[in-house]
């Protein structure tokens, strides 16, 4: 770590964790000198005996593993390894490699899930990163086997009061109408993002990376061929091969997007001709979007459970609406193509029964049971 002082810069490095942590510092006159010394210390750490014996701390060994083998990967992947290291430093800072066992790691993950309340997705990332490091430790003869590979994750318990997953048909129409009819001068960047999300089903990362040339005014489609990485702050490839797609849109939708971009972004530096930038001329942060998303839903729908939905539920809502009778019960294959998912994923994860469908089917079932009962009598 480099900090500014009155006489220059102070560099502080540390090794180990807990009672085994050792710190070393040095004062430098210039920032260049400070960075050079910090790089030299990091290089020495990689060449040290941190991976040479089983009495090394797990946190030290994992840190060396990340810096030696994983720093050239995608920024989001590096962030996952760094998050795993912080977890190890927080939960088991004094554990040595030779003390590792399956029961110890399984107990750790059970605690993270039950007491810390971490999601299964987060725990899977921790397990993957720890398993990759353990493979190297096993090859170096520092541990007998890769204990992380056998960690079992318990099934997530679905809370009965989790609330709705999507908007109802009535609420969906209300939200889309409000956003569509909003005057251009009153629209903010988050209103545009919400309009795109609710009428195309795009992911937030895909919306943030849209450019003007993604609008095809001849075919009336919106092209999706990239996404915005919130870690590297740069464009990246979409989530999967299915994510490359052309989404049908209306002429009015295209004209509104273009008019908003020209009205609000014309005075900002926008060399990439992006569709979405905030007032400072930057790609908005997704956490900021989540705040405005919920606030806008509350303004439109009032104080109801659906107003607390997350931005990703706009995608769930769009897909469910396209499959519902209210919107013509479009074919599953077509909706899968438009949303960039496989049919299996679409049915297992994204398809939800609207409140109107549930009510109509309840009436049908009751009527059928009444007919059956009368016939039996």
C-alpha positions as CSV (number, residue, x, y, z in Angstrom):
1,X,0.0,0.0,0.0
2,X,1.3,3.5,-0.9
3,X,0.3,6.5,1.1
4,X,1.1,10.2,0.6
5,X,3.2,11.9,3.4
6,X,4.6,15.3,4.0
7,X,8.0,14.3,2.8
8,X,7.0,12.0,0.0
9,X,5.4,8.6,-0.1
10,X,5.3,5.7,2.4
11,X,5.1,2.1,1.2
12,X,3.8,-0.6,3.5
13,X,3.7,-4.3,2.7
14,X,2.4,-7.2,4.8
15,X,2.7,-10.9,4.8
16,X,0.6,-13.5,6.7
17,X,-2.6,-12.9,8.7
18,X,-3.7,-12.7,12.3
19,X,-0.9,-13.2,14.8
20,X,1.4,-14.3,12.0
21,X,1.1,-11.0,10.1
22,X,4.4,-9.2,9.4
23,X,4.6,-5.7,8.1
24,X,7.5,-3.8,6.4
25,X,7.6,-0.2,5.3
26,X,9.8,2.2,3.5
27,X,9.8,6.0,2.9
28,X,10.3,7.2,-0.7
29,X,10.7,10.7,-2.1
30,X,8.8,10.1,-5.3
31,X,5.8,8.0,-6.4
32,X,7.9,6.3,-9.1
33,X,10.4,5.2,-6.5
34,X,7.6,3.9,-4.2
35,X,6.1,1.9,-7.0
36,X,9.4,0.4,-8.0
37,X,10.2,-0.7,-4.4
38,X,6.7,-2.2,-4.1
39,X,7.1,-4.2,-7.3
40,X,10.5,-5.5,-6.1
41,X,9.0,-6.7,-2.9
42,X,6.1,-8.4,-4.7
43,X,8.6,-10.1,-7.0
44,X,10.7,-11.3,-4.0
45,X,7.5,-12.7,-2.4
46,X,6.8,-14.8,-5.5
47,X,10.3,-16.2,-5.5
48,X,10.3,-16.8,-1.7
49,X,9.6,-20.1,0.0
50,X,5.9,-19.3,0.6
51,X,5.1,-22.5,-1.3
52,X,7.9,-24.6,-0.1
53,X,6.6,-26.1,3.1
54,X,3.4,-27.2,4.6
55,X,3.8,-24.8,7.6
56,X,3.1,-21.8,5.3
57,X,-0.2,-20.0,6.0
58,X,-3.0,-20.8,3.6
59,X,-3.6,-17.1,3.1
60,X,0.1,-16.5,2.1
61,X,0.1,-19.5,-0.2
62,X,-3.1,-18.5,-1.9
63,X,-1.9,-14.9,-2.3
64,X,1.3,-16.2,-4.1
65,X,-0.8,-18.5,-6.2
66,X,-3.1,-15.7,-7.4
67,X,-0.2,-13.3,-8.2
68,X,1.8,-15.9,-10.0
69,X,-0.8,-17.7,-12.0
70,X,-4.0,-15.7,-12.2
71,X,-3.2,-12.0,-12.7
72,X,-3.4,-12.3,-16.5
73,X,-7.0,-13.5,-16.6
74,X,-10.1,-11.4,-17.2
75,X,-10.6,-8.7,-14.5
76,X,-13.8,-10.2,-13.2
77,X,-12.0,-13.6,-12.7
78,X,-9.2,-11.9,-10.9
79,X,-11.7,-10.1,-8.7
80,X,-13.2,-13.5,-7.8
81,X,-9.8,-14.8,-6.6
82,X,-9.1,-11.6,-4.7
83,X,-12.6,-11.9,-3.0
84,X,-11.7,-15.5,-2.0
85,X,-8.4,-14.4,-0.5
86,X,-10.2,-11.7,1.6
87,X,-12.7,-14.4,2.8
88,X,-9.8,-16.7,3.9
89,X,-8.1,-13.8,5.7
90,X,-11.3,-13.0,7.5
91,X,-12.4,-16.6,8.4
92,X,-9.3,-18.7,8.8
93,X,-6.3,-16.4,8.9
94,X,-4.1,-18.7,11.1
95,X,-4.6,-22.0,9.3
96,X,-1.4,-23.6,7.8
97,X,-1.4,-25.7,4.6
98,X,-0.5,-28.8,6.6
99,X,-3.6,-28.4,8.8
100,X,-6.0,-28.4,5.9
101,X,-8.6,-31.1,5.8
102,X,-11.9,-31.8,4.1
103,X,-13.9,-31.5,7.4
104,X,-12.3,-28.1,8.1
105,X,-13.2,-26.7,4.7
106,X,-16.7,-28.2,4.8
107,X,-17.3,-26.6,8.2
108,X,-16.1,-23.3,6.9
109,X,-18.5,-23.4,3.9
110,X,-21.4,-24.5,6.1
111,X,-20.7,-21.5,8.4
112,X,-20.5,-19.1,5.4
113,X,-23.9,-20.3,4.2
114,X,-25.8,-20.7,7.4
115,X,-24.4,-17.9,9.7
116,X,-23.1,-15.5,7.1
117,X,-26.0,-15.9,4.7
118,X,-23.9,-16.1,1.6
119,X,-25.6,-17.3,-1.6
120,X,-24.9,-20.6,-3.3
121,X,-23.5,-18.7,-6.3
122,X,-21.0,-16.9,-4.2
123,X,-19.9,-20.1,-2.4
124,X,-19.5,-21.8,-5.8
125,X,-17.0,-19.1,-6.8
126,X,-15.1,-19.5,-3.5
127,X,-15.0,-23.3,-4.0
128,X,-13.8,-23.0,-7.6
129,X,-11.0,-20.6,-6.7
130,X,-9.9,-22.5,-3.7
131,X,-9.9,-25.8,-5.7
132,X,-7.8,-24.3,-8.4
133,X,-5.2,-23.2,-5.8
134,X,-5.4,-26.6,-4.1
135,X,-4.6,-28.4,-7.4
136,X,-1.2,-26.5,-7.4
137,X,-0.6,-27.1,-3.7
138,X,-1.2,-30.8,-4.3
139,X,1.2,-30.9,-7.3
140,X,3.9,-29.2,-5.2
141,X,3.4,-31.8,-2.5
142,X,2.2,-29.3,0.1
143,X,-1.1,-31.0,0.8
144,X,-2.0,-34.7,0.4
145,X,-5.0,-34.0,-1.8
146,X,-7.3,-31.3,-3.1
147,X,-9.8,-31.1,-0.2
148,X,-11.7,-28.2,-1.7
149,X,-12.9,-30.4,-4.6
150,X,-15.2,-32.4,-2.3
151,X,-16.9,-29.5,-0.6
152,X,-20.7,-29.9,-0.7
153,X,-23.0,-26.9,-0.9
154,X,-26.4,-27.2,0.7
155,X,-29.5,-26.4,-1.2
156,X,-30.8,-22.8,-0.8
157,X,-33.9,-22.6,1.3
158,X,-36.6,-20.7,-0.5
159,X,-38.3,-18.2,1.8
160,X,-42.1,-18.4,1.7
161,X,-42.4,-14.6,2.0
162,X,-39.9,-13.9,-0.8
163,X,-42.4,-11.8,-2.6
164,X,-43.3,-11.6,-6.3
165,X,-40.8,-12.4,-9.1
166,X,-42.4,-10.4,-11.8
167,X,-44.9,-7.7,-12.5
168,X,-48.5,-8.6,-13.2
169,X,-49.8,-8.0,-16.7
170,X,-51.7,-4.8,-15.6
171,X,-48.6,-3.5,-13.8
172,X,-46.4,-4.3,-16.8
173,X,-48.7,-2.4,-19.1
174,X,-48.7,0.5,-16.7
175,X,-44.9,0.7,-16.4
176,X,-44.3,0.5,-20.2
177,X,-47.0,3.1,-20.9
178,X,-45.5,5.5,-18.3
179,X,-41.9,5.1,-19.7
180,X,-43.1,5.3,-23.4
181,X,-45.2,8.4,-22.9
182,X,-42.6,10.3,-20.8
183,X,-41.4,13.5,-22.6
184,X,-37.8,13.3,-23.9
185,X,-36.8,16.4,-21.8
186,X,-37.9,14.6,-18.6
187,X,-36.3,11.3,-19.2
188,X,-33.1,10.4,-17.3
189,X,-30.6,7.7,-18.3
190,X,-32.3,5.2,-15.9
191,X,-35.7,5.8,-17.5
192,X,-34.2,4.8,-20.8
193,X,-32.5,1.7,-19.4
194,X,-35.8,0.7,-17.8
195,X,-37.7,1.2,-21.1
196,X,-35.1,-1.0,-22.9
197,X,-35.2,-3.7,-20.2
198,X,-38.9,-4.0,-20.0
199,X,-39.5,-4.0,-23.8
200,X,-36.5,-6.1,-25.0
201,X,-35.5,-8.2,-22.0
202,X,-31.8,-7.2,-22.3
203,X,-29.5,-7.6,-19.3
204,X,-28.3,-4.5,-17.6
205,X,-24.7,-5.1,-18.7
206,X,-25.9,-5.5,-22.3
207,X,-27.9,-2.2,-22.2
208,X,-24.9,-0.3,-20.8
209,X,-22.8,-1.2,-23.8
210,X,-25.3,-0.3,-26.6
211,X,-24.2,2.1,-29.3
212,X,-26.3,4.1,-31.8
213,X,-25.1,1.8,-34.7
214,X,-26.8,-1.2,-32.8
215,X,-30.1,0.3,-34.0
216,X,-31.1,-1.2,-37.4
217,X,-33.7,1.1,-38.8
218,X,-34.2,-1.1,-41.9
219,X,-34.8,-4.4,-40.1
220,X,-36.2,-2.7,-36.9
221,X,-34.0,-4.6,-34.6
222,X,-31.6,-3.9,-31.7
223,X,-28.3,-5.7,-32.0
224,X,-26.6,-7.3,-29.0
225,X,-23.0,-8.4,-29.5
226,X,-21.2,-7.1,-26.3
227,X,-21.7,-6.2,-22.7
228,X,-20.2,-3.8,-20.2
229,X,-17.9,-5.2,-17.5
230,X,-18.4,-3.4,-14.2
231,X,-14.9,-4.5,-13.0
232,X,-12.7,-3.5,-15.9
233,X,-15.1,-0.7,-17.0
234,X,-14.7,-1.9,-20.6
235,X,-16.6,-3.9,-23.2
236,X,-16.6,-7.6,-23.0
237,X,-18.1,-10.5,-24.9
238,X,-21.7,-11.4,-24.0
239,X,-22.6,-14.0,-21.4
240,X,-22.9,-17.0,-23.8
241,X,-23.0,-17.8,-27.5
242,X,-26.8,-17.5,-27.4
243,X,-26.4,-13.9,-26.2
244,X,-25.4,-12.7,-29.7
245,X,-28.8,-11.8,-31.1
246,X,-31.0,-9.2,-32.9
247,X,-34.0,-8.2,-30.9
248,X,-37.2,-7.0,-32.7
249,X,-38.2,-3.4,-31.7
250,X,-40.7,-0.9,-33.0
251,X,-40.0,2.2,-35.1
252,X,-41.3,4.4,-32.3
253,X,-38.9,2.7,-29.8
254,X,-35.9,3.3,-32.1
255,X,-36.8,7.0,-32.7
256,X,-37.3,7.6,-29.0
257,X,-33.8,6.2,-28.1
258,X,-32.1,8.2,-30.9
259,X,-34.0,11.4,-29.9
260,X,-33.0,11.0,-26.2
261,X,-29.4,10.3,-27.1
262,X,-29.2,13.4,-29.3
263,X,-31.0,15.6,-26.8
264,X,-29.1,14.6,-23.6
265,X,-25.7,13.4,-24.8
266,X,-24.9,15.9,-27.6
267,X,-22.9,18.2,-25.2
268,X,-21.0,15.3,-23.7
269,X,-17.8,13.7,-24.9
270,X,-19.1,10.5,-26.4
271,X,-16.5,9.2,-29.0
272,X,-18.0,5.6,-28.9
273,X,-21.5,7.0,-29.7
274,X,-23.0,5.2,-26.7
275,X,-26.7,5.2,-26.1
276,X,-26.4,5.3,-22.2
277,X,-24.3,7.8,-20.3
278,X,-25.1,9.7,-17.1
279,X,-24.9,13.4,-16.5
280,X,-21.2,13.3,-16.0
281,X,-20.6,11.6,-19.4
282,X,-19.8,8.2,-17.8
283,X,-21.3,4.7,-18.1
284,X,-23.6,4.5,-15.0
285,X,-22.9,2.2,-12.1
286,X,-25.2,-0.7,-11.8
287,X,-25.8,-0.2,-8.1
288,X,-26.9,3.4,-8.9
289,X,-29.3,2.0,-11.6
290,X,-30.7,-0.4,-9.1
291,X,-31.6,2.4,-6.7
292,X,-33.3,4.5,-9.4
293,X,-35.0,1.4,-10.8
294,X,-36.8,0.7,-7.5
295,X,-37.6,4.4,-6.9
296,X,-39.1,4.7,-10.4
297,X,-41.2,1.6,-9.9
298,X,-42.5,3.0,-6.6
299,X,-43.4,6.2,-8.3
300,X,-45.4,4.4,-11.0
301,X,-46.9,1.5,-9.0
302,X,-47.1,3.0,-5.6
303,X,-45.9,1.3,-2.4
304,X,-46.5,-2.4,-3.4
305,X,-44.3,-5.5,-3.2
306,X,-43.6,-5.4,-6.9
307,X,-42.0,-2.0,-6.5
308,X,-39.2,-3.7,-4.7
309,X,-38.2,-5.9,-7.6
310,X,-34.5,-5.8,-8.8
311,X,-33.5,-4.6,-12.2
312,X,-32.9,-8.2,-13.4
313,X,-36.6,-9.0,-12.8
314,X,-37.4,-6.7,-15.7
315,X,-35.9,-9.4,-17.9
316,X,-37.9,-12.1,-16.1
317,X,-41.1,-10.0,-16.5
318,X,-40.5,-9.4,-20.2
319,X,-39.9,-13.2,-20.9
320,X,-43.0,-14.2,-18.8
321,X,-45.2,-11.6,-20.6
322,X,-44.1,-12.8,-24.1
323,X,-45.1,-16.4,-23.1
324,X,-48.4,-15.4,-21.5
325,X,-51.8,-15.4,-23.3
326,X,-52.1,-11.7,-22.8
327,X,-49.3,-11.2,-25.4
328,X,-50.3,-14.0,-27.8
329,X,-48.4,-16.9,-26.1
330,X,-45.4,-16.5,-28.4
331,X,-43.5,-19.8,-29.0
332,X,-40.9,-20.8,-26.5
333,X,-38.3,-21.2,-29.2
334,X,-38.8,-17.6,-30.5
335,X,-38.7,-16.1,-27.0
336,X,-35.5,-18.1,-26.2
337,X,-33.9,-16.7,-29.4
338,X,-34.9,-13.1,-28.6
339,X,-33.8,-13.4,-24.9
340,X,-30.5,-15.1,-25.7
341,X,-31.2,-18.3,-23.7
342,X,-31.7,-22.0,-24.3
343,X,-35.3,-23.3,-24.1
344,X,-34.4,-25.4,-21.0
345,X,-33.0,-22.4,-19.1
346,X,-36.0,-20.3,-20.2
347,X,-38.5,-22.8,-18.8
348,X,-36.5,-23.6,-15.6
349,X,-35.4,-20.1,-14.6
350,X,-37.2,-17.3,-16.4
351,X,-40.8,-18.4,-17.0
352,X,-43.2,-17.3,-14.2
353,X,-46.9,-17.5,-14.0
354,X,-48.5,-14.1,-14.0
355,X,-51.1,-13.3,-11.3
356,X,-53.8,-13.0,-14.0
357,X,-52.9,-16.5,-15.4
358,X,-53.0,-18.0,-11.9
359,X,-56.4,-16.5,-11.3
360,X,-57.8,-17.7,-14.7
361,X,-56.4,-21.2,-14.2
362,X,-57.8,-21.4,-10.7
363,X,-61.3,-20.6,-12.0
364,X,-60.9,-23.3,-14.7
365,X,-59.8,-25.9,-12.2
366,X,-62.6,-25.1,-9.8
367,X,-65.1,-25.3,-12.6
368,X,-63.7,-28.7,-13.8
369,X,-63.9,-30.1,-10.2
370,X,-67.4,-28.9,-9.8
371,X,-68.4,-30.6,-13.1
372,X,-66.7,-33.8,-12.0
373,X,-68.4,-33.7,-8.6
374,X,-71.8,-33.2,-10.1
375,X,-71.3,-36.0,-12.6
376,X,-70.3,-38.4,-9.9
377,X,-73.4,-37.5,-7.9
